[in-house]
Amino acid sequence: MLTDEEIKFLTEKAIVVRRHIIRMIYNAQSGHPGGSLSATDILVALYFKYLRHRPTDPGWADRDRFVLSKGHGVPALYAVLAESGYFPKEELLTLRKINSRLQGHPDARKLPGIEASTGSLGQGLSVACGMALAGKIDKKEYRVYAMIGDGESESGQIWEAAMTAHHYKLDNLTVFLDRNNLQIDGCTENIMCLEPLKNKWEAFGWHVIEINGHDYREIGKAIEESWGVKGKPTMVIAKTVKGKGVSFMENNVSFHGKPPNKEEAERAMKELGDTL
Amino acid sequence: MNWKKESLRDAYGKTLVELGKERKEIVVLDADLSSSTKTALFGKAFPERFFNVGIAEQNLMSIAAGLAYSGKIPFVSTFAVFATGRAYDQVRQSICYPNLKVRIVATHAGLTVGGDGASHQMCEDLGLMRSMPNIAIFSPCDAPQTREIIKNVVDYPGPVYVRLVRQDLPTITEGQDFRVGEAQVLLDGSDVTIIATGSMVSTALQASNELKNHGISARVINIHTIKPIDIKTIVKCARETKGIVTVEEHTVSTGLGAAVAEVVSEHYPTFVKRVGVPDTFGESGEPEPLLKKYGLSVESIVRKAKSIVEVKK
Protein backbone atom coordinates (compact mmCIF):
# COMPACT_ATOMS: atom_id res chain seq x y z
CA MET A 1 0.00 0.00 0.00
CA LEU A 2 1.27 3.42 -0.93
CA THR A 3 1.42 5.95 1.89
CA ASP A 4 0.12 9.49 1.49
CA GLU A 5 3.69 10.67 1.52
CA GLU A 6 4.63 8.30 -1.29
CA ILE A 7 1.64 9.39 -3.32
CA LYS A 8 2.66 13.01 -2.88
CA PHE A 9 6.18 12.16 -4.01
CA LEU A 10 4.97 10.28 -7.09
CA THR A 11 2.50 13.02 -7.99
CA GLU A 12 5.26 15.62 -7.88
CA LYS A 13 7.58 13.36 -9.85
CA ALA A 14 4.93 12.93 -12.54
CA ILE A 15 4.77 16.69 -13.04
CA VAL A 16 8.53 16.78 -13.55
CA VAL A 17 8.27 13.89 -16.01
CA ARG A 18 5.46 15.60 -17.94
CA ARG A 19 7.57 18.76 -18.20
CA HIS A 20 10.43 16.68 -19.63
CA ILE A 21 8.04 15.14 -22.15
CA ILE A 22 6.81 18.50 -23.42
CA ARG A 23 10.32 19.98 -23.58
CA MET A 24 11.76 16.93 -25.34
CA ILE A 25 9.07 16.68 -27.98
CA TYR A 26 8.91 20.43 -28.54
CA ASN A 27 12.69 20.55 -28.90
CA ALA A 28 12.71 17.62 -31.33
CA GLN A 29 9.65 18.95 -33.17
CA SER A 30 8.76 15.30 -33.55
CA GLY A 31 7.36 12.59 -31.28
CA HIS A 32 4.22 11.36 -29.56
CA PRO A 33 2.99 13.51 -26.69
CA GLY A 34 -0.49 11.96 -26.26
CA GLY A 35 0.54 8.40 -25.50
CA SER A 36 3.57 9.51 -23.48
CA LEU A 37 1.42 11.60 -21.15
CA SER A 38 -1.22 8.87 -20.75
CA ALA A 39 1.49 6.37 -19.72
CA THR A 40 3.32 8.71 -17.35
CA ASP A 41 1.69 7.89 -14.01
CA ILE A 42 2.12 4.14 -14.42
CA LEU A 43 5.79 4.53 -15.38
CA VAL A 44 6.39 6.88 -12.46
CA ALA A 45 4.81 4.39 -10.05
CA LEU A 46 6.93 1.57 -11.48
CA TYR A 47 10.30 3.29 -11.58
CA PHE A 48 10.02 5.28 -8.34
CA LYS A 49 8.25 2.73 -6.17
CA TYR A 50 7.82 -0.77 -7.46
CA LEU A 51 10.63 -1.87 -9.80
CA ARG A 52 13.61 -3.53 -8.19
CA HIS A 53 16.33 -1.88 -10.25
CA ARG A 54 19.76 -0.32 -9.91
CA PRO A 55 20.20 2.70 -12.19
CA THR A 56 23.96 2.61 -11.58
CA ASP A 57 24.07 -1.10 -12.47
CA PRO A 58 21.56 -1.46 -15.32
CA GLY A 59 22.65 -5.03 -16.09
CA TRP A 60 22.02 -6.33 -12.55
CA ALA A 61 20.90 -9.91 -13.18
CA ASP A 62 18.11 -9.94 -10.59
CA ARG A 63 16.50 -6.66 -11.64
CA ASP A 64 12.86 -6.46 -12.60
CA ARG A 65 12.38 -5.83 -16.31
CA PHE A 66 10.08 -3.34 -17.98
CA VAL A 67 9.27 -3.61 -21.68
CA LEU A 68 7.53 -0.68 -23.34
CA SER A 69 5.76 -2.47 -26.15
CA LYS A 70 4.04 0.75 -27.24
CA GLY A 71 7.46 2.13 -28.16
CA HIS A 72 6.16 5.50 -29.36
CA GLY A 73 5.48 6.41 -25.72
CA VAL A 74 9.22 6.36 -25.08
CA PRO A 75 9.61 10.04 -24.11
CA ALA A 76 7.87 9.14 -20.84
CA LEU A 77 10.30 6.24 -20.36
CA TYR A 78 13.35 8.38 -21.15
CA ALA A 79 12.17 10.93 -18.62
CA VAL A 80 11.72 8.40 -15.80
CA LEU A 81 15.05 6.74 -16.66
CA ALA A 82 16.88 10.09 -16.56
CA GLU A 83 15.11 11.04 -13.33
CA SER A 84 16.12 7.64 -11.90
CA GLY A 85 19.77 8.32 -12.73
CA TYR A 86 20.37 6.05 -15.73
CA PHE A 87 21.81 8.93 -17.76
CA PRO A 88 22.17 12.73 -17.46
CA LYS A 89 18.94 14.69 -17.65
CA GLU A 90 20.52 17.15 -20.07
CA GLU A 91 20.64 14.34 -22.60
CA LEU A 92 16.85 14.31 -22.78
CA LEU A 93 16.97 17.21 -25.20
CA THR A 94 18.85 15.09 -27.73
CA LEU A 95 15.67 13.10 -28.40
CA ARG A 96 15.40 12.18 -32.08
CA LYS A 97 18.55 14.16 -32.96
CA ILE A 98 21.39 12.70 -34.97
CA ASN A 99 23.98 10.73 -32.93
CA SER A 100 21.63 10.62 -29.93
CA ARG A 101 21.15 7.59 -27.70
CA LEU A 102 17.52 8.65 -27.41
CA GLN A 103 16.07 7.22 -30.59
CA GLY A 104 12.50 7.94 -31.66
CA HIS A 105 11.62 4.46 -30.42
CA PRO A 106 13.50 2.50 -27.72
CA ASP A 107 16.89 1.06 -28.72
CA ALA A 108 18.17 -1.40 -26.14
CA ARG A 109 21.68 -1.35 -27.57
CA LYS A 110 22.12 2.37 -27.23
CA LEU A 111 20.73 3.48 -23.89
CA PRO A 112 21.16 1.85 -20.46
CA GLY A 113 17.83 1.08 -18.84
CA ILE A 114 16.06 0.24 -22.09
CA GLU A 115 15.31 -3.47 -21.83
CA ALA A 116 14.05 -4.12 -25.36
CA SER A 117 14.08 -2.48 -28.76
CA THR A 118 10.47 -1.89 -29.65
CA GLY A 119 8.44 0.26 -31.96
CA SER A 120 6.94 -2.13 -34.44
CA LEU A 121 3.72 -2.59 -32.54
CA GLY A 122 2.63 -5.98 -31.25
CA GLN A 123 6.08 -7.45 -30.60
CA GLY A 124 7.00 -6.22 -27.11
CA LEU A 125 4.55 -8.43 -25.26
CA SER A 126 6.11 -11.52 -26.85
CA VAL A 127 9.56 -10.24 -25.88
CA ALA A 128 8.34 -9.77 -22.31
CA CYS A 129 7.00 -13.35 -22.38
CA GLY A 130 10.47 -14.54 -23.41
CA MET A 131 12.02 -12.68 -20.48
CA ALA A 132 9.44 -14.08 -18.07
CA LEU A 133 10.06 -17.56 -19.44
CA ALA A 134 13.80 -17.12 -18.89
CA GLY A 135 13.07 -16.07 -15.31
CA LYS A 136 11.08 -19.28 -14.80
CA ILE A 137 13.81 -21.47 -16.34
CA ASP A 138 16.44 -19.88 -14.11
CA LYS A 139 14.12 -19.89 -11.07
CA LYS A 140 14.80 -16.17 -10.65
CA GLU A 141 12.70 -13.94 -8.44
CA TYR A 142 12.55 -11.01 -10.84
CA ARG A 143 9.27 -9.87 -12.36
CA VAL A 144 8.67 -8.70 -15.88
CA TYR A 145 6.42 -5.71 -16.42
CA ALA A 146 5.23 -4.53 -19.81
CA MET A 147 2.98 -1.91 -21.25
CA ILE A 148 0.95 -2.29 -24.41
CA GLY A 149 -1.28 0.23 -26.11
CA ASP A 150 -4.95 -0.20 -26.82
CA GLY A 151 -4.54 0.48 -30.54
CA GLU A 152 -1.62 -1.93 -30.42
CA SER A 153 -3.99 -4.61 -29.19
CA GLU A 154 -5.41 -4.78 -32.70
CA SER A 155 -2.23 -6.62 -33.69
CA GLY A 156 -2.63 -10.38 -33.90
CA GLN A 157 0.71 -11.03 -32.24
CA ILE A 158 -0.64 -9.55 -28.99
CA TRP A 159 -3.09 -12.43 -28.81
CA GLU A 160 -0.43 -14.97 -29.74
CA ALA A 161 1.54 -13.68 -26.77
CA ALA A 162 -1.58 -13.68 -24.61
CA MET A 163 -2.00 -17.40 -25.28
CA THR A 164 1.67 -18.08 -24.60
CA ALA A 165 1.73 -16.27 -21.25
CA HIS A 166 -1.28 -18.26 -20.11
CA HIS A 167 -0.01 -21.57 -21.50
CA TYR A 168 3.33 -21.24 -19.71
CA LYS A 169 1.68 -19.90 -16.53
CA LEU A 170 3.76 -16.74 -16.49
CA ASP A 171 2.68 -15.44 -13.10
CA ASN A 172 5.88 -13.36 -12.98
CA LEU A 173 4.43 -11.12 -15.69
CA THR A 174 2.37 -7.98 -15.06
CA VAL A 175 1.16 -6.09 -18.11
CA PHE A 176 -0.47 -2.69 -18.31
CA LEU A 177 -2.85 -1.86 -21.12
CA ASP A 178 -2.79 1.90 -21.61
CA ARG A 179 -6.48 2.27 -22.40
CA ASN A 180 -6.71 5.84 -23.62
CA ASN A 181 -9.23 5.02 -26.35
CA LEU A 182 -7.43 6.87 -29.12
CA GLN A 183 -5.14 5.84 -31.95
CA ILE A 184 -3.71 7.83 -34.89
CA ASP A 185 -6.81 7.64 -37.03
CA GLY A 186 -9.32 8.28 -34.27
CA CYS A 187 -11.27 6.47 -31.55
CA THR A 188 -10.21 2.83 -31.13
CA GLU A 189 -13.81 1.69 -31.09
CA ASN A 190 -14.41 3.26 -34.48
CA ILE A 191 -11.20 2.05 -36.07
CA MET A 192 -11.41 -1.53 -34.74
CA CYS A 193 -13.55 -2.19 -31.73
CA LEU A 194 -11.64 -3.76 -28.84
CA GLU A 195 -14.35 -4.11 -26.25
CA PRO A 196 -15.09 -6.08 -24.20
CA LEU A 197 -11.38 -6.04 -23.37
CA LYS A 198 -11.75 -7.39 -19.85
CA ASN A 199 -13.68 -10.42 -21.07
CA LYS A 200 -11.19 -11.00 -23.84
CA TRP A 201 -8.18 -11.09 -21.52
CA GLU A 202 -10.07 -13.20 -19.01
CA ALA A 203 -11.04 -15.60 -21.78
CA PHE A 204 -7.34 -15.86 -22.64
CA GLY A 205 -6.71 -17.03 -19.09
CA TRP A 206 -5.30 -13.88 -17.53
CA HIS A 207 -6.02 -12.35 -14.15
CA VAL A 208 -7.54 -9.00 -15.08
CA ILE A 209 -7.71 -5.84 -12.98
CA GLU A 210 -9.34 -2.63 -14.15
CA ILE A 211 -8.06 0.64 -12.75
CA ASN A 212 -7.85 4.36 -13.25
CA GLY A 213 -4.35 4.65 -14.71
CA HIS A 214 -3.79 8.08 -13.18
CA ASP A 215 -4.68 7.11 -9.60
CA TYR A 216 -1.57 6.03 -7.73
CA ARG A 217 -3.54 4.21 -5.08
CA GLU A 218 -5.20 2.07 -7.76
CA ILE A 219 -1.97 1.57 -9.74
CA GLY A 220 -0.16 0.47 -6.59
CA LYS A 221 -2.96 -1.82 -5.49
CA ALA A 222 -3.03 -3.51 -8.91
CA ILE A 223 0.71 -4.11 -8.92
CA GLU A 224 0.68 -5.52 -5.41
CA GLU A 225 -2.31 -7.71 -6.28
CA SER A 226 -0.46 -9.09 -9.31
CA TRP A 227 2.39 -10.27 -7.06
CA GLY A 228 0.00 -12.63 -5.32
CA VAL A 229 -1.53 -14.14 -8.44
CA LYS A 230 -0.32 -17.71 -8.97
CA GLY A 231 -0.32 -19.73 -12.17
CA LYS A 232 -1.40 -16.98 -14.54
CA PRO A 233 -0.22 -13.61 -15.83
CA THR A 234 -1.87 -10.36 -14.81
CA MET A 235 -3.37 -7.78 -17.13
CA VAL A 236 -4.03 -4.34 -15.67
CA ILE A 237 -6.43 -2.48 -17.92
CA ALA A 238 -5.57 1.08 -17.01
CA LYS A 239 -8.14 3.63 -18.08
CA THR A 240 -6.15 6.67 -19.03
CA VAL A 241 -6.55 9.99 -20.77
CA LYS A 242 -4.49 10.60 -23.86
CA GLY A 243 -2.50 13.79 -23.35
CA LYS A 244 -3.15 13.69 -19.58
CA GLY A 245 -1.93 16.74 -17.70
CA VAL A 246 -2.08 19.26 -20.54
CA SER A 247 -5.66 20.48 -20.92
CA PHE A 248 -5.70 21.09 -24.66
CA MET A 249 -3.94 17.79 -25.41
CA GLU A 250 -6.33 15.70 -23.32
CA ASN A 251 -8.44 13.39 -25.46
CA ASN A 252 -7.22 15.27 -28.51
CA VAL A 253 -6.26 12.78 -31.18
CA SER A 254 -4.30 15.39 -33.13
CA PHE A 255 -1.58 15.19 -30.46
CA HIS A 256 -1.06 11.46 -30.99
CA GLY A 257 2.08 12.01 -33.03
CA LYS A 258 2.29 15.77 -33.43
CA PRO A 259 4.68 18.01 -31.49
CA PRO A 260 3.39 21.23 -29.95
CA ASN A 261 4.34 24.51 -31.62
CA LYS A 262 6.02 27.21 -29.54
CA GLU A 263 2.82 28.75 -28.26
CA GLU A 264 1.33 25.36 -27.40
CA ALA A 265 4.51 24.24 -25.67
CA GLU A 266 4.57 27.41 -23.59
CA ARG A 267 0.91 26.97 -22.65
CA ALA A 268 1.54 23.35 -21.71
CA MET A 269 4.52 24.24 -19.56
CA LYS A 270 2.55 26.97 -17.83
CA GLU A 271 -0.12 24.41 -16.94
CA LEU A 272 2.65 22.21 -15.57
CA GLY A 273 3.89 25.08 -13.43
CA ASP A 274 7.08 25.91 -15.26
CA THR A 275 8.43 27.73 -18.28
CA LEU A 276 9.67 26.17 -21.50
CA MET B 1 32.33 -37.48 -52.30
CA ASN B 2 30.68 -40.65 -51.11
CA TRP B 3 27.11 -40.91 -52.23
CA LYS B 4 25.79 -42.05 -48.90
CA LYS B 5 22.91 -39.71 -48.29
CA GLU B 6 22.14 -38.25 -44.91
CA SER B 7 19.47 -35.95 -43.52
CA LEU B 8 20.53 -32.42 -42.61
CA ARG B 9 17.58 -32.08 -40.27
CA ASP B 10 18.55 -35.23 -38.37
CA ALA B 11 22.08 -33.91 -38.11
CA TYR B 12 20.67 -30.65 -36.74
CA GLY B 13 18.41 -32.30 -34.17
CA LYS B 14 21.11 -34.66 -32.92
CA THR B 15 23.73 -31.93 -32.73
CA LEU B 16 21.32 -29.80 -30.69
CA VAL B 17 20.94 -32.63 -28.19
CA GLU B 18 24.73 -33.00 -27.92
CA LEU B 19 25.19 -29.28 -27.41
CA GLY B 20 22.33 -29.12 -24.94
CA LYS B 21 24.16 -31.45 -22.55
CA GLU B 22 27.07 -29.05 -22.17
CA ARG B 23 25.44 -25.69 -22.77
CA LYS B 24 22.63 -25.18 -20.31
CA GLU B 25 21.83 -21.75 -21.73
CA ILE B 26 20.63 -23.28 -25.01
CA VAL B 27 16.86 -23.24 -25.33
CA VAL B 28 14.93 -24.47 -28.36
CA LEU B 29 11.68 -23.14 -29.76
CA ASP B 30 9.43 -24.42 -32.50
CA ALA B 31 6.06 -23.56 -34.00
CA ASP B 32 4.24 -26.88 -34.27
CA LEU B 33 6.73 -28.43 -36.69
CA SER B 34 9.14 -29.98 -34.23
CA SER B 35 8.82 -33.48 -35.64
CA SER B 36 9.66 -32.15 -39.12
CA THR B 37 12.42 -29.77 -38.07
CA LYS B 38 13.77 -32.43 -35.66
CA THR B 39 13.85 -30.09 -32.70
CA ALA B 40 11.56 -32.65 -31.06
CA LEU B 41 14.76 -34.60 -30.30
CA PHE B 42 15.90 -31.74 -28.06
CA GLY B 43 12.40 -31.44 -26.62
CA LYS B 44 12.53 -35.08 -25.57
CA ALA B 45 15.99 -34.78 -24.03
CA PHE B 46 15.47 -31.41 -22.32
CA PRO B 47 11.74 -30.74 -21.96
CA GLU B 48 12.36 -27.90 -19.52
CA ARG B 49 14.31 -25.99 -22.17
CA PHE B 50 12.03 -26.66 -25.13
CA PHE B 51 9.06 -24.48 -26.03
CA ASN B 52 6.51 -25.20 -28.68
CA VAL B 53 4.59 -21.96 -29.15
CA GLY B 54 2.07 -23.32 -31.60
CA ILE B 55 1.38 -21.95 -35.05
CA ALA B 56 2.51 -18.42 -34.19
CA GLU B 57 5.77 -17.65 -35.95
CA GLN B 58 5.79 -13.94 -35.17
CA ASN B 59 5.39 -14.65 -31.48
CA LEU B 60 8.07 -17.37 -31.84
CA MET B 61 10.70 -14.88 -33.00
CA SER B 62 9.91 -12.19 -30.44
CA ILE B 63 9.84 -14.68 -27.56
CA ALA B 64 13.25 -15.88 -28.70
CA ALA B 65 14.40 -12.25 -28.51
CA GLY B 66 13.15 -12.00 -24.92
CA LEU B 67 15.04 -15.18 -24.02
CA ALA B 68 18.19 -13.87 -25.69
CA TYR B 69 17.95 -10.57 -23.78
CA SER B 70 17.93 -12.74 -20.66
CA GLY B 71 21.15 -14.60 -21.47
CA LYS B 72 19.71 -17.66 -23.17
CA ILE B 73 20.90 -18.92 -26.55
CA PRO B 74 17.69 -19.72 -28.40
CA PHE B 75 17.62 -22.03 -31.42
CA VAL B 76 14.41 -21.33 -33.27
CA SER B 77 13.06 -23.62 -35.94
CA THR B 78 10.21 -23.82 -38.38
CA PHE B 79 9.94 -24.07 -42.16
CA ALA B 80 11.98 -21.47 -44.04
CA VAL B 81 8.89 -19.98 -45.65
CA PHE B 82 7.47 -19.06 -42.24
CA ALA B 83 10.73 -18.25 -40.47
CA THR B 84 11.75 -15.63 -42.99
CA GLY B 85 8.60 -14.62 -44.79
CA ARG B 86 5.84 -14.65 -42.22
CA ALA B 87 8.03 -13.40 -39.39
CA TYR B 88 10.24 -11.02 -41.36
CA ASP B 89 9.34 -7.97 -39.28
CA GLN B 90 9.92 -9.82 -36.01
CA VAL B 91 13.29 -11.12 -37.20
CA ARG B 92 14.17 -7.59 -38.26
CA GLN B 93 12.89 -5.59 -35.30
CA SER B 94 12.93 -7.99 -32.36
CA ILE B 95 16.16 -9.83 -33.24
CA CYS B 96 18.43 -8.15 -35.80
CA TYR B 97 17.99 -4.54 -34.72
CA PRO B 98 19.09 -5.23 -31.12
CA ASN B 99 21.68 -7.72 -32.50
CA LEU B 100 20.57 -10.62 -30.32
CA LYS B 101 22.10 -14.09 -30.24
CA VAL B 102 19.11 -15.89 -31.71
CA ARG B 103 19.83 -18.84 -34.01
CA ILE B 104 17.14 -19.32 -36.61
CA VAL B 105 17.54 -22.75 -38.15
CA ALA B 106 14.98 -23.01 -40.90
CA THR B 107 14.20 -26.28 -42.63
CA HIS B 108 12.35 -27.13 -45.85
CA ALA B 109 14.03 -24.32 -47.77
CA GLY B 110 14.00 -24.25 -51.57
CA LEU B 111 11.83 -26.05 -54.07
CA THR B 112 12.19 -29.59 -52.78
CA VAL B 113 9.81 -29.57 -49.83
CA GLY B 114 7.83 -32.39 -51.30
CA GLY B 115 4.38 -32.17 -52.75
CA ASP B 116 3.22 -29.15 -50.77
CA GLY B 117 3.89 -26.77 -53.63
CA ALA B 118 4.52 -23.03 -53.79
CA SER B 119 2.85 -22.13 -50.48
CA HIS B 120 5.45 -24.15 -48.60
CA GLN B 121 8.46 -23.65 -50.85
CA MET B 122 10.90 -20.87 -50.06
CA CYS B 123 13.29 -19.57 -52.68
CA GLU B 124 13.57 -15.99 -51.41
CA ASP B 125 14.85 -16.57 -47.88
CA LEU B 126 18.52 -15.89 -48.58
CA GLY B 127 17.54 -12.63 -50.23
CA LEU B 128 15.30 -11.58 -47.35
CA MET B 129 17.90 -12.41 -44.74
CA ARG B 130 20.78 -11.00 -46.78
CA SER B 131 19.09 -7.62 -46.86
CA MET B 132 19.19 -7.28 -43.09
CA PRO B 133 22.03 -5.83 -41.01
CA ASN B 134 23.79 -7.90 -38.30
CA ILE B 135 22.61 -11.38 -39.29
CA ALA B 136 25.00 -14.09 -40.49
CA ILE B 137 23.69 -16.60 -43.02
CA PHE B 138 24.72 -20.23 -43.47
CA SER B 139 23.75 -22.81 -46.06
CA PRO B 140 25.33 -26.24 -45.45
CA CYS B 141 25.75 -28.70 -48.31
CA ASP B 142 25.57 -31.92 -46.31
CA ALA B 143 25.01 -33.42 -42.88
CA PRO B 144 28.62 -33.14 -41.61
CA GLN B 145 28.64 -29.47 -42.55
CA THR B 146 25.32 -28.96 -40.82
CA ARG B 147 26.87 -30.34 -37.64
CA GLU B 148 29.89 -28.05 -38.02
CA ILE B 149 27.74 -24.98 -38.58
CA ILE B 150 25.42 -25.68 -35.67
CA LYS B 151 28.39 -26.17 -33.34
CA ASN B 152 30.09 -23.04 -34.64
CA VAL B 153 27.13 -20.72 -34.37
CA VAL B 154 26.39 -21.33 -30.69
CA ASP B 155 28.70 -18.50 -29.67
CA TYR B 156 28.45 -16.35 -32.80
CA PRO B 157 28.16 -12.77 -31.52
CA GLY B 158 24.94 -11.81 -33.36
CA PRO B 159 21.86 -13.31 -34.96
CA VAL B 160 22.25 -16.30 -37.27
CA TYR B 161 20.17 -17.85 -40.02
CA VAL B 162 20.88 -21.43 -41.08
CA ARG B 163 19.17 -22.77 -44.19
CA LEU B 164 18.41 -26.48 -44.37
CA VAL B 165 16.64 -28.33 -47.15
CA ARG B 166 14.24 -31.17 -46.57
CA GLN B 167 15.83 -33.92 -48.62
CA ASP B 168 18.78 -36.08 -47.65
CA LEU B 169 22.02 -34.99 -49.32
CA PRO B 170 25.18 -36.89 -50.31
CA THR B 171 28.09 -36.56 -47.93
CA ILE B 172 30.75 -34.27 -49.37
CA THR B 173 32.63 -32.54 -46.59
CA GLU B 174 33.29 -35.36 -44.09
CA GLY B 175 36.64 -34.73 -42.42
CA GLN B 176 37.21 -31.40 -44.15
CA ASP B 177 38.19 -28.24 -42.35
CA PHE B 178 35.34 -25.86 -41.71
CA ARG B 179 35.75 -22.20 -40.97
CA VAL B 180 32.93 -19.69 -40.69
CA GLY B 181 33.10 -17.28 -43.62
CA GLU B 182 35.65 -19.29 -45.62
CA ALA B 183 34.54 -20.85 -48.88
CA GLN B 184 35.71 -24.39 -49.56
CA VAL B 185 37.55 -25.31 -52.73
CA LEU B 186 36.21 -28.80 -53.39
CA LEU B 187 37.85 -29.34 -56.79
CA ASP B 188 40.54 -27.31 -58.46
CA GLY B 189 40.19 -26.29 -62.09
CA SER B 190 41.54 -23.67 -64.45
CA ASP B 191 38.93 -22.86 -67.11
CA VAL B 192 35.80 -21.96 -65.22
CA THR B 193 34.58 -21.80 -61.62
CA ILE B 194 31.35 -23.28 -60.37
CA ILE B 195 30.26 -21.72 -57.08
CA ALA B 196 27.45 -23.61 -55.39
CA THR B 197 25.64 -23.73 -52.09
CA GLY B 198 23.41 -26.10 -50.12
CA SER B 199 21.67 -28.86 -51.99
CA MET B 200 23.27 -27.93 -55.31
CA VAL B 201 26.89 -28.54 -54.34
CA SER B 202 26.77 -32.22 -55.28
CA THR B 203 25.18 -31.28 -58.62
CA ALA B 204 28.03 -28.83 -59.19
CA LEU B 205 30.55 -31.62 -58.57
CA GLN B 206 28.74 -33.84 -61.07
CA ALA B 207 28.75 -31.00 -63.59
CA SER B 208 32.49 -30.59 -63.14
CA ASN B 209 32.94 -34.27 -63.98
CA GLU B 210 30.76 -33.91 -67.04
CA LEU B 211 32.70 -30.83 -68.17
CA LYS B 212 35.88 -32.94 -68.26
CA ASN B 213 34.31 -34.89 -71.11
CA HIS B 214 34.09 -31.60 -72.98
CA GLY B 215 37.73 -30.79 -72.28
CA ILE B 216 36.86 -28.12 -69.71
CA SER B 217 38.55 -27.90 -66.32
CA ALA B 218 36.02 -26.64 -63.79
CA ARG B 219 36.88 -25.54 -60.27
CA VAL B 220 34.13 -26.20 -57.72
CA ILE B 221 33.64 -23.94 -54.72
CA ASN B 222 31.22 -24.53 -51.87
CA ILE B 223 29.92 -21.37 -50.23
CA HIS B 224 28.44 -22.38 -46.88
CA THR B 225 28.58 -18.86 -45.43
CA ILE B 226 26.37 -16.64 -47.55
CA LYS B 227 26.91 -13.65 -45.28
CA PRO B 228 29.55 -12.45 -44.60
CA ILE B 229 30.57 -13.81 -47.99
CA ASP B 230 34.14 -14.86 -48.79
CA ILE B 231 35.14 -12.00 -51.09
CA LYS B 232 38.77 -13.13 -51.27
CA THR B 233 38.04 -16.58 -52.68
CA ILE B 234 35.44 -15.32 -55.14
CA VAL B 235 37.79 -12.63 -56.49
CA LYS B 236 40.60 -15.20 -56.75
CA CYS B 237 38.34 -17.42 -58.86
CA ALA B 238 37.29 -14.47 -61.01
CA ARG B 239 40.94 -13.70 -61.63
CA GLU B 240 42.15 -17.23 -62.24
CA THR B 241 39.36 -18.64 -64.42
CA LYS B 242 37.37 -17.36 -67.38
CA GLY B 243 34.17 -16.85 -65.48
CA ILE B 244 31.83 -18.12 -62.79
CA VAL B 245 28.67 -20.22 -62.78
CA THR B 246 26.65 -19.96 -59.57
CA VAL B 247 24.28 -22.74 -58.52
CA GLU B 248 21.59 -22.59 -55.84
CA GLU B 249 18.15 -23.90 -54.93
CA HIS B 250 16.96 -20.31 -54.53
CA THR B 251 15.89 -17.50 -56.78
CA VAL B 252 18.85 -16.24 -58.78
CA SER B 253 17.89 -12.62 -58.27
CA THR B 254 18.65 -12.24 -54.55
CA GLY B 255 20.58 -15.33 -53.46
CA LEU B 256 24.07 -16.70 -54.00
CA GLY B 257 24.18 -15.70 -57.67
CA ALA B 258 23.30 -12.14 -56.83
CA ALA B 259 25.83 -12.06 -53.99
CA VAL B 260 28.64 -13.40 -56.19
CA ALA B 261 27.73 -10.99 -59.00
CA GLU B 262 27.89 -8.08 -56.54
CA VAL B 263 31.35 -9.11 -55.35
CA VAL B 264 32.72 -9.71 -58.82
CA SER B 265 31.34 -6.51 -60.33
CA GLU B 266 33.01 -4.42 -57.64
CA HIS B 267 36.34 -6.24 -57.45
CA TYR B 268 37.14 -8.09 -60.68
CA PRO B 269 34.44 -7.96 -63.36
CA THR B 270 33.95 -11.21 -65.23
CA PHE B 271 31.10 -13.38 -66.46
CA VAL B 272 28.71 -14.63 -63.79
CA LYS B 273 26.09 -17.04 -65.16
CA ARG B 274 23.47 -18.03 -62.64
CA VAL B 275 21.76 -21.39 -62.27
CA GLY B 276 18.84 -21.28 -59.87
CA VAL B 277 15.14 -20.74 -59.66
CA PRO B 278 14.01 -18.14 -62.18
CA ASP B 279 11.58 -15.34 -61.28
CA THR B 280 8.64 -17.62 -60.63
CA PHE B 281 6.79 -19.55 -57.95
CA GLY B 282 7.29 -23.30 -57.84
CA GLU B 283 4.77 -26.11 -57.95
CA SER B 284 4.09 -29.53 -56.43
CA GLY B 285 6.24 -32.44 -57.49
CA GLU B 286 8.98 -34.90 -56.61
CA PRO B 287 12.33 -33.24 -55.83
CA GLU B 288 14.38 -34.46 -58.79
CA PRO B 289 11.87 -33.69 -61.57
CA LEU B 290 11.10 -30.35 -59.90
CA LEU B 291 14.73 -29.28 -59.90
CA LYS B 292 15.03 -30.37 -63.51
CA LYS B 293 11.89 -28.50 -64.58
CA TYR B 294 13.21 -25.24 -63.08
CA GLY B 295 16.64 -25.67 -64.66
CA LEU B 296 18.62 -26.73 -61.60
CA SER B 297 20.53 -29.52 -63.32
CA VAL B 298 23.93 -30.79 -64.39
CA GLU B 299 22.97 -29.94 -67.99
CA SER B 300 22.24 -26.29 -67.16
CA ILE B 301 25.53 -25.90 -65.34
CA VAL B 302 27.45 -27.55 -68.18
CA ARG B 303 25.72 -25.37 -70.76
CA LYS B 304 26.49 -22.14 -68.92
CA ALA B 305 30.08 -23.13 -68.16
CA LYS B 306 30.63 -23.99 -71.82
CA SER B 307 29.16 -20.69 -72.95
CA ILE B 308 31.65 -18.80 -70.79
CA VAL B 309 34.61 -20.79 -72.11
CA GLU B 310 33.42 -20.35 -75.72
CA VAL B 311 33.18 -16.56 -75.44
CA LYS B 312 36.55 -16.24 -73.74
CA LYS B 313 38.48 -18.51 -76.12
Chai-1 contact restraints between the chains, C-beta under 6 A:
chainA,res_idxA,chainB,res_idxB,connection_type,confidence,min_distance_angstrom,max_distance_angstrom,comment,restraint_id
A,A108,B,P98,contact,1.0,0.0,6.0,A-B,restraint_1
A,R109,B,P98,contact,1.0,0.0,6.0,A-B,restraint_2
A,S117,B,Y97,contact,1.0,0.0,6.0,A-B,restraint_3
A,S117,B,P98,contact,1.0,0.0,6.0,A-B,restraint_4
A,S120,B,D89,contact,1.0,0.0,6.0,A-B,restraint_5
A,S120,B,Q93,contact,1.0,0.0,6.0,A-B,restraint_6
A,Q123,B,S62,contact,1.0,0.0,6.0,A-B,restraint_7
A,Q123,B,Q90,contact,1.0,0.0,6.0,A-B,restraint_8
A,Q123,B,S94,contact,1.0,0.0,6.0,A-B,restraint_9
A,S126,B,N59,contact,1.0,0.0,6.0,A-B,restraint_10
A,S126,B,S62,contact,1.0,0.0,6.0,A-B,restraint_11
A,S126,B,I63,contact,1.0,0.0,6.0,A-B,restraint_12
A,V127,B,S62,contact,1.0,0.0,6.0,A-B,restraint_13
A,V127,B,A65,contact,1.0,0.0,6.0,A-B,restraint_14
A,V127,B,G66,contact,1.0,0.0,6.0,A-B,restraint_15
A,C129,B,I63,contact,1.0,0.0,6.0,A-B,restraint_16
A,G130,B,I63,contact,1.0,0.0,6.0,A-B,restraint_17
A,G130,B,G66,contact,1.0,0.0,6.0,A-B,restraint_18
A,G130,B,L67,contact,1.0,0.0,6.0,A-B,restraint_19
A,M131,B,G66,contact,1.0,0.0,6.0,A-B,restraint_20
A,M131,B,S70,contact,1.0,0.0,6.0,A-B,restraint_21
A,A134,B,L67,contact,1.0,0.0,6.0,A-B,restraint_22
A,A134,B,S70,contact,1.0,0.0,6.0,A-B,restraint_23
A,A134,B,K72,contact,1.0,0.0,6.0,A-B,restraint_24
A,Q157,B,Q58,contact,1.0,0.0,6.0,A-B,restraint_25
A,Q157,B,N59,contact,1.0,0.0,6.0,A-B,restraint_26
A,E160,B,A56,contact,1.0,0.0,6.0,A-B,restraint_27
A,E160,B,N59,contact,1.0,0.0,6.0,A-B,restraint_28
A,A161,B,N59,contact,1.0,0.0,6.0,A-B,restraint_29
A,T164,B,V53,contact,1.0,0.0,6.0,A-B,restraint_30
